[in-house]
Structures are given as C-alpha cells and as structure tokens.
C-alpha cells in the first residue's frame, strides 16, 4: 500500500479518440464531436466525456500486475467501482501524466478490496482530475480466526 506508479509517457488526448469514445458510450453531445460547437461553448477544442479518463490509465489499471508482491490473480478479480472528480474538462490536445497509487487494501469477508487513486496532470503540472478505482479479489482473503 502507498506504492505509486507514473505513466512512462504522456497520454496524448486526440479528437478522434474523444469521438470514438463518445460513440462507444452512445453520447451524442456536440461538445464531444463538433469542434465548432465546443468552441462556441467556450472550449479551445473538443471536450472528452468524464469517463474518458479510463483510457488514460496505463497498462492494467496502472498497477504492476506482474509484481509478485501484489499477488493478484486476475481470474479472481472483478471491477467494483470507478469515480472521477474533474478539476477542469479534459480537452483534445491535452498531454496527461497519470500517477496511480495503491491507497487501500482490506479484507471484506473472504474477499480482498483494493483501492487505487489516480492523479491526472498535464505535462506542465496542472491537475486535471483525480480518480479512484475499486477492485475486488474474490475469495482470496484469509479466513477469520
């Protein structure tokens, strides 16, 4: 717990990535598809849907899944929850660095719950968003005595 991992290269937010993500989630908001609509709303370029940030997490949820110290068997892991708090909209042209930190591990019955916090910053250091992800490792917690 407390270990942090930084994305090795900036994540480049592109217009077409935003459009594809918006289509995939079925959101036809013009801010996600039309540059002129985004500019008319006061943005310099396309705006990404808030959940777009899931695509900026490096690798397998930003965790060293092959690290034996973490001991995750992904065959037993399910996604529990995902949250994002935006400081400002994510925009086409942003270059994001993601820092993921394993912030909590606890046993809940026979399950282990892992919480990872993500901090999204631009390459110039501006914080764009903070996110959390909760994973549940089913049946891997030691039995209670």
C-alpha positions in Angstrom: 0.0 0.0 0.0 1.2 3.5 -0.8 3.3 2.5 -3.8 2.9 4.9 -6.7 3.4 4.3 -10.4 3.8 7.0 -13.0 2.8 6.6 -16.7 6.1 6.2 -18.6 5.0 8.5 -21.5 2.3 11.2 -21.6 -1.1 10.2 -22.9 -2.0 12.3 -25.9 -5.7 13.2 -26.0 -6.8 13.3 -29.6 -10.0 14.4 -31.3 -10.7 11.1 -32.9 -10.2 9.3 -29.6 -12.8 11.5 -28.0 -15.2 11.0 -30.8 -14.7 7.2 -30.8 -15.2 7.0 -27.0 -18.3 9.2 -27.1 -19.7 6.9 -29.9 -18.9 3.8 -27.9 -20.8 5.1 -24.8 -23.7 6.3 -27.0 -23.3 10.0 -26.1 -24.0 12.4 -29.0 -23.2 15.6 -27.0 -21.9 18.0 -29.7 -19.1 19.1 -27.4 -17.6 15.6 -27.9 -18.0 15.5 -31.7 -18.0 19.0 -33.2 -15.0 21.4 -32.7 -17.1 24.4 -33.6 -19.8 23.5 -31.0 -17.0 23.1 -28.4 -15.5 26.5 -29.3 -19.0 28.1 -29.2 -19.3 26.8 -25.7 -16.0 28.4 -24.7 -13.6 25.5 -25.1 -10.5 25.6 -27.2 -11.2 22.2 -28.7 -13.3 19.0 -28.3 -14.2 18.1 -24.7 -13.9 14.5 -23.6 -16.7 12.7 -21.7 -15.7 12.5 -18.0 -15.3 8.7 -18.1 -12.8 9.1 -21.0 -10.1 9.2 -18.4 -10.3 5.4 -18.0 -8.4 5.3 -21.3 -5.5 7.3 -19.9 -4.7 4.7 -17.2 -1.5 2.9 -18.3 -1.4 -0.8 -18.5 -3.6 -3.0 -16.3 -5.3 -0.3 -14.2 -1.9 1.4 -13.6 -0.8 -1.3 -11.2 2.2 -3.6 -11.6 0.0 -6.6 -12.1 3.0 -8.9 -12.7 4.6 -7.9 -9.4 4.6 -10.9 -7.1 4.3 -8.7 -4.1 0.9 -7.5 -5.3 -0.2 -11.2 -5.7 -3.2 -10.6 -7.9 -4.8 -13.4 -9.8 -6.8 -11.6 -12.4 -9.0 -14.6 -12.9 -10.5 -13.8 -9.5 -10.7 -10.0 -9.8 -13.9 -8.0 -10.6 -14.3 -4.3 -11.0 -16.1 -2.8 -8.1 -16.3 1.0 -8.6 -14.8 3.8 -10.7 -15.0 7.5 -9.9 -13.6 10.7 -11.4 -13.5 14.2 -10.0 -12.7 16.7 -12.7 -10.8 19.9 -11.9 -11.5 21.0 -15.5 -12.7 19.3 -18.7 -10.3 17.0 -20.5 -9.6 18.5 -23.9 -8.3 17.4 -27.3 -4.6 18.3 -27.3 -4.0 17.6 -23.6 -1.0 15.6 -22.7 -1.7 13.7 -19.5 0.6 12.1 -17.0 -1.2 9.5 -14.7 0.1 8.7 -11.3 -1.6 5.7 -9.8 -1.2 4.9 -6.1 -2.5 1.9 -4.3 -4.3 3.6 -1.4 -6.1 0.8 0.4 -6.2 -2.9 0.8 -8.7 -4.5 3.1 -10.5 -7.8 3.7 -14.2 -7.9 3.4 -15.4 -11.4 4.3 -13.4 -13.8 2.1 -12.7 -11.0 -0.5 -9.9 -8.5 -0.7 -10.7 -5.0 -1.8 -8.0 -2.9 -3.4 -8.4 0.9 -4.0 -6.2 2.7 -6.4 -6.2 6.5 -6.7 -5.2 8.2 -9.9 -4.0 11.7 -10.3 -4.1 13.1 -13.8 -1.9 16.1 -14.6 -0.8 17.8 -17.8 2.9 17.7 -18.7 3.1 21.3 -17.4 1.9 20.1 -13.9 -1.8 21.3 -14.0 -4.0 18.9 -12.1 -6.9 17.9 -14.4 -8.6 15.2 -12.4 -8.4 12.7 -9.6 -10.0 9.2 -9.9 -10.4 6.1 -7.8 -10.9 2.5 -8.8 -12.0 -0.3 -6.6 -11.1 -3.9 -7.4 -12.4 -7.0 -5.6 -10.3 -10.1 -5.5 -12.9 -12.9 -4.9 -12.2 -15.5 -2.2 -8.6 -14.6 -1.6 -8.7 -13.1 1.9 -7.5 -15.4 4.7 -10.3 -16.9 6.8 -11.0 -15.0 10.0 -9.8 -16.8 13.1 
